[in-house]
């Protein structure tokens, strides 16, 4: 006989995996919410266990004991009534029941007992009192624990009358049990409030660190100093060290490139001066074109390598930049439209943003006869679409279009006369602001460049 344990465990493991997936999908995503859940769940489970034990044990035991004591008192009243028949006005019975047993007695005519009274929401008292009276009385009895909230009514049919007795509800029921729940609830609320306050103070430095890192990634300056627990302060100090190293590297690269730029421009200026002294010969004209192309290429290389990291972030009106580019497009004899939806401003580096859209619009100007610019701000992100009606870029080559120094085929060479850096520079600027650029097919049949920038 072969036992396949893996197969036997497949069903329980599958159920457990489905339950784990279901639970994971409903768990909060934030650290603050998860920490609160870790804190609250044990307290809730502990209080629930304590409440259950109290309800099932202490409260029930106390109620049964009190009901048994009241049943003995009722049985004593019935026995006293039957043992002293010479007490015509029942003065002794009234006095003993009222002063010693706290029971009020009314004598009703002999007759059948009423129908069973309505059941209460929590039938513990009815069960306990019935069990106590059944063990002490041989006569028929009837109880009502619902009609009067503060009293319990008991009727006992004796030989010649019906004894109607009223006793305080507290004599048969542990009515002060709610005090325990009140204290437990108040203590739990106080503990949770204190824990939530301390937990919020511990989470806040982590959120500040995340916000500072996000703003730095977008090229924005923000004041930040490490606070919170030791581990959080260590993470904050590491972030500041990384930030200083990145800024120092950018500064060194910018200084080096400025030197290189100066040297290269000096050489190009000498070429131009030499060509100016050569006159207007055919050879000089061709050499001037080569020097001008060399100058454009050098400027493109340096611009791509240098970036715009040195520019400070400031409120930037993107709609104004797009309007300026639209007007320039119209002056070139190309139809251009601009649509703006939502707030047109965001925090960014103005010159870099202008260069980003200038590269995209310039690319559309070279290959389209109609350009449409659309700005949409939904409060979280700003999307700008640059659409043209040119030949477009094949889907399989759109990723390659962003590669530095990559040239497309003759049908759409987006950097004709340059070095193939237009889209690469544009994407670099967008990503330095925390956004990105995607290429797609335009509704006009050409290329759509979509810039997404966080607000």
C-alpha positions in Angstrom: 0.0 0.0 0.0 1.5 3.3 -1.1 0.6 6.6 0.7 1.1 9.7 -1.4 1.6 12.4 1.2 2.1 15.3 -1.3 -1.2 14.5 -3.0 -3.0 14.3 0.3 -1.6 17.7 1.3 -2.6 19.4 -2.0 -6.1 20.3 -0.9 -5.2 21.9 2.5 -2.3 23.7 0.9 -4.5 25.1 -1.8 -7.1 26.3 0.7 -4.3 27.9 2.8 -2.9 29.6 -0.3 -6.3 31.0 -1.3 -6.9 32.2 2.2 -3.4 33.9 2.3 -4.1 35.6 -1.1 -7.5 36.8 0.1 -6.0 38.1 3.3 -3.1 39.7 1.5 -5.4 41.5 -0.9 -7.3 43.1 2.0 -4.3 44.0 4.2 -3.5 47.7 4.3 -0.5 48.8 2.2 0.9 51.5 4.5 3.3 50.9 7.3 1.3 53.1 9.7 -1.9 51.2 9.1 -0.1 47.8 9.4 1.6 48.8 12.6 -1.8 49.9 14.0 -3.3 46.6 13.0 -0.4 44.7 14.7 -1.1 46.7 17.8 -4.9 46.6 17.7 -5.5 42.9 16.8 -3.8 41.4 20.0 -5.7 43.9 22.2 -9.0 43.1 20.5 -8.4 39.3 20.7 -7.3 39.5 24.3 -10.4 41.6 25.3 -12.7 39.3 23.4 -11.2 36.3 25.2 -11.5 38.0 28.6 -15.1 39.1 27.9 -16.0 35.5 26.8 -14.6 34.0 29.9 -16.3 36.6 32.1 -19.6 36.1 30.4 -19.5 32.4 30.3 -18.0 31.8 33.7 -18.2 34.6 36.2 -21.4 36.4 35.1 -23.2 33.1 34.6 -22.1 31.6 37.9 -23.0 34.7 39.8 -26.4 34.9 38.2 -27.1 31.2 39.0 -26.1 31.8 42.6 -28.3 34.9 43.0 -31.2 33.1 41.4 -30.8 30.1 43.6 -30.8 32.4 46.7 -34.0 34.2 45.5 -35.6 30.8 44.8 -34.8 29.8 48.5 -36.5 33.0 49.7 -39.6 32.3 47.6 -39.7 28.8 48.9 -39.4 30.2 52.4 -42.3 32.5 51.8 -44.5 29.7 50.5 -43.5 27.4 53.4 -44.3 30.2 55.9 -47.7 30.9 54.4 -48.6 27.2 54.6 -47.3 26.8 58.2 -49.2 29.6 59.9 -52.8 29.5 58.7 -53.9 31.4 61.9 -52.4 34.6 60.5 -55.6 35.9 59.0 -54.4 39.2 57.7 -50.9 37.8 56.8 -49.2 40.5 58.8 -46.4 38.2 59.9 -45.9 37.0 56.3 -45.8 40.6 54.9 -43.4 41.8 57.6 -41.0 38.9 57.2 -41.1 39.1 53.4 -40.6 42.8 53.3 -38.1 43.4 56.0 -36.0 40.2 55.9 -36.3 39.0 52.3 -37.0 42.3 50.3 -40.0 40.6 48.6 -43.4 42.3 48.1 -46.4 39.9 48.3 -49.8 40.3 46.7 -52.5 37.7 47.2 -54.5 36.9 44.1 -57.6 34.8 43.7 -57.0 31.1 43.1 -57.0 30.4 39.3 -54.8 29.2 36.5 -51.4 30.8 36.0 -50.9 33.1 32.9 -49.4 31.9 29.7 -45.6 31.9 29.6 -44.1 35.4 29.5 -42.1 36.7 26.5 -38.5 35.5 26.4 -35.8 38.1 27.0 -33.0 38.8 24.6 -30.5 37.2 27.0 -32.4 34.2 28.6 -29.7 33.6 31.2 -31.9 34.9 34.1 -35.0 32.9 33.0 -33.0 29.7 32.9 -31.3 30.3 36.2 -34.5 31.3 38.0 -36.5 28.4 36.6 -33.9 25.9 37.6 -33.7 27.4 41.1 -37.5 27.4 41.6 -37.9 24.0 40.2 -35.5 22.6 42.7 -37.2 24.3 45.7 -40.9 24.3 44.9 -43.4 21.6 44.3 -46.2 24.0 43.5 -46.8 25.4 40.0 -45.1 28.7 39.4 -44.8 31.4 36.7 -42.1 34.0 36.2 -41.8 37.3 34.2 -38.4 39.0 33.8 -39.3 41.3 30.9 -42.4 43.4 31.7 -40.7 45.4 34.5 -37.1 46.2 33.9 -36.2 46.7 37.6 -38.2 43.8 39.1 -38.8 40.1 38.7 -42.4 38.9 39.1 -43.0 35.3 40.5 -46.4 33.7 40.9 -46.9 30.5 42.9 -50.2 28.6 43.0 -50.9 27.3 46.5 -53.9 25.6 47.9 -56.4 28.5 48.2 -54.7 31.5 46.5 -52.0 32.6 44.2 -49.0 34.3 45.7 -47.7 37.2 43.5 -44.2 38.2 44.6 -42.0 41.0 43.3 -38.3 41.1 44.0 -35.6 43.5 42.8 -33.9 42.3 39.6 -30.5 42.7 41.3 -31.5 39.9 43.8 -31.5 37.3 41.0 -29.2 38.8 38.4 -25.6 40.0 38.3 -26.6 43.5 37.0 -23.3 45.3 37.7 -21.4 43.2 35.2 -21.4 46.1 32.7 -19.0 48.0 35.0 -16.3 45.5 34.1 -16.9 46.1 30.4 -16.9 49.8 30.8 -13.5 49.8 32.6 -12.0 47.3 30.0 -13.3 49.5 27.1 -12.0 52.7 28.6 -8.6 51.2 29.4 -8.4 49.8 25.8 -9.3 53.2 24.3 -6.7 54.9 26.4 -4.0 52.4 25.6 -4.8 52.5 21.8 -4.8 56.3 21.9 -1.4 56.5 23.5 0.0 53.8 21.2 -1.4 55.6 18.1 0.1 58.9 19.2 3.6 57.3 19.8 3.3 55.3 16.6 2.4 58.3 14.5 5.5 60.1 15.9 7.6 57.1 14.8 6.1 56.9 11.3 6.4 60.7 10.6 10.2 60.7 10.2 10.0 57.8 7.7 7.4 59.8 5.7 9.6 62.9 5.8 12.6 60.8 4.6 10.5 59.4 1.7 9.3 62.8 0.8 12.8 64.3 0.8 14.1 61.4 -1.4 11.2 61.9 -3.8 11.7 65.6 -4.0 15.5 65.2 -4.6 14.7 62.7 -7.3 12.6 65.4 -9.0 15.4 67.9 -8.8 13.7 70.0 -6.0 15.4 71.2 -2.9 13.8 70.5 0.5 15.0 71.1 4.0 15.6 67.8 5.8 17.3 66.7 9.0 17.3 63.1 10.4 14.8 62.6 13.3 13.0 59.7 15.0 14.4 56.4 16.2 18.0 55.4 15.9 17.5 53.3 12.8 15.5 56.0 11.1 18.1 58.6 11.9 20.8 56.3 10.4 18.7 56.0 7.2 18.3 59.8 7.1 22.0 60.4 7.6 22.8 57.9 4.8 20.4 59.7 2.5 22.1 63.1 3.2 25.5 61.6 2.6 24.3 60.1 -0.7 22.7 63.5 -1.6 26.0 65.3 -1.0 28.0 62.8 -3.0 25.5 63.1 -5.9 25.6 66.9 -5.8 29.4 66.8 -5.6 29.7 64.5 -8.6 27.3 66.7 -10.6 29.3 69.8 -9.7 32.6 68.2 -10.7 31.1 66.9 -13.9 29.7 70.4 -14.7 33.0 72.1 -14.0 34.9 69.6 -16.2 32.4 69.9 -19.0 32.5 73.7 -18.8 36.3 73.5 -19.3 35.9 71.1 -22.2 33.3 73.3 -23.7 35.5 76.3 -23.4 38.5 74.6 -25.1 36.4 73.2 -27.9 34.7 76.5 -28.6 38.1 78.1 -28.7 39.3 75.7 -31.4 36.1 76.2 -33.4 36.5 79.9 -33.1 40.0 79.6 -34.6 38.7 77.6 -37.5 36.1 80.3 -38.1 38.7 83.0 -38.0 41.0 81.1 -40.4 38.1 80.5 -42.8 37.2 84.2 -42.7 40.7 85.1 -43.8 40.6 82.6 -46.6 37.9 84.5 -48.5 34.8 83.2 -50.3 36.2 80.3 -52.3 34.2 77.0 -52.8 36.6 75.1 -50.5 36.1 77.7 -47.8 32.3 77.5 -48.1 32.3 73.7 -47.7 34.6 74.0 -44.7 32.4 76.6 -43.1 29.5 74.1 -43.4 31.6 71.4 -41.8 32.6 73.8 -38.9 29.0 74.8 -38.3 27.9 71.2 -38.2 30.8 70.4 -35.9 29.7 73.3 -33.6 26.1 71.9 -33.5 27.3 68.4 -32.7 29.6 69.6 -29.9 26.8 71.7 -28.4 24.5 68.6 -28.5 27.1 66.3 -26.9 27.8 68.8 -24.2 24.1 69.5 -23.5 23.3 65.8 -23.2 26.3 65.1 -20.9 25.8 68.3 -18.8 22.1 68.1 -18.4 20.3 70.8 -16.4 21.2 69.7 -12.8 22.5 73.1 -11.9 19.2 75.0 -12.4 17.1 75.7 -9.4 13.5 74.5 -9.2 10.7 77.1 -9.4 7.0 77.4 -10.2 6.8 76.9 -14.0 3.9 77.9 -16.3 3.9 75.0 -18.8 1.0 76.4 -20.7 3.0 79.6 -21.4 5.9 77.6 -22.7 3.6 75.6 -24.9 1.9 78.8 -26.2 5.3 80.2 -27.1 6.2 77.0 -29.0 2.8 77.1 -30.7 3.4 80.7 -31.9 6.8 79.8 -33.2 5.3 76.8 -35.1 2.7 79.1 -36.6 5.5 81.5 -37.7 7.1 78.6 -39.5 4.0 78.2 -41.6 2.8 75.0 -39.8 -0.7 74.8 -38.3 -0.6 74.4 -34.5 -3.3 74.2 -31.8 -3.1 74.2 -28.0 -5.6 72.8 -25.5 -5.2 73.2 -21.7 -7.3 71.4 -19.0 -6.6 72.0 -15.4 -3.8 73.9 -13.5 -1.0 74.8 -16.0 1.7 75.3 -13.4 4.0 72.9 -11.5 7.3 73.0 -9.6 10.1 72.3 -12.0 13.3 73.7 -13.6 11.9 76.2 -16.1 14.8 76.2 -18.7 14.9 72.4 -18.6 11.2 72.0 -19.1 11.3 74.5 -22.0 14.1 72.6 -23.6 12.1 69.3 -23.2 9.1 70.6 -25.1 11.2 72.5 -27.6 12.9 69.2 -28.6 9.6 67.4 -29.0 7.9 70.3 -30.8 11.0 70.8 -33.0 10.9 67.1 -33.9 7.2 67.4 -34.8 7.9 70.6 -36.9 10.4 68.7 -39.1 8.0 66.0 -40.1 4.4 67.3 -39.7 2.2 69.8 -41.4 -0.2 70.0 -38.4 0.7 69.9 -34.7 -1.6 69.7 -31.7 -0.5 70.4 -28.1 -2.6 69.2 -25.2 -2.1 69.8 -21.5 -4.1 67.8 -18.9 -3.6 68.2 -15.2 -5.8 66.0 -13.0 -4.2 67.2 -9.7 -1.8 64.2 -9.4 0.1 64.2 -12.7 0.4 66.6 -15.6 0.2 65.0 -19.1 1.3 66.8 -22.2 0.6 65.3 -25.7 2.5 66.5 -28.7 0.7 65.1 -31.8 1.8 65.5 -35.5 0.6 64.1 -38.8 4.0 63.0 -40.0 5.1 59.5 -41.0 5.4 58.4 -37.4 7.8 55.8 -35.9 7.3 52.0 -36.2 6.3 50.4 -32.9 9.4 48.1 -32.8 11.7 51.1 -33.1 10.1 53.5 -30.6 12.3 52.4 -27.7 15.4 52.7 -29.9 14.4 56.3 -30.7 15.4 57.3 -27.1 18.9 55.9 -27.4 21.6 58.5 -27.5 23.3 58.9 -30.9 20.8 56.5 -32.5 19.5 57.5 -35.9 16.3 56.3 -37.4 15.9 55.6 -41.1 15.5 58.2 -43.8 11.7 58.3 -43.5 11.9 59.9 -40.1 15.3 61.0 -38.9 14.4 63.1 -35.9 17.8 64.7 -35.6 18.7 65.5 -39.2 21.7 67.7 -39.1 22.3 66.9 -35.4 23.6 63.9 -33.5 20.5 61.9 -32.6 20.1 63.3 -29.1 16.8 65.2 -29.2 14.5 62.5 -27.7 17.3 61.3 -25.4 17.7 64.7 -23.9 13.9 65.2 -23.6 13.5 61.8 -21.7 16.5 62.6 -19.5 14.9 65.9 -18.5 11.5 64.3 -17.9 12.9 61.5 -15.7 15.0 64.0 -13.7 11.7 65.6 -12.7 10.2 62.2 -11.7 8.3 61.8 -15.0 8.7 60.0 -18.3 8.0 60.2 -22.0 6.1 57.6 -24.1 5.7 57.3 -27.8 2.5 56.2 -29.5 0.4 56.6 -32.6 -1.2 60.1 -32.9 -4.9 60.5 -33.7 -3.7 62.5 -36.7 -1.9 59.5 -38.1 1.7 60.6 -37.1 3.6 60.4 -33.8 2.3 61.2 -30.3 4.8 62.0 -27.6 3.2 61.9 -24.1 5.1 63.6 -21.3 4.0 62.7 -17.8 5.2 64.9 -14.9 4.2 64.6 -11.2 2.4 67.6 -9.7 
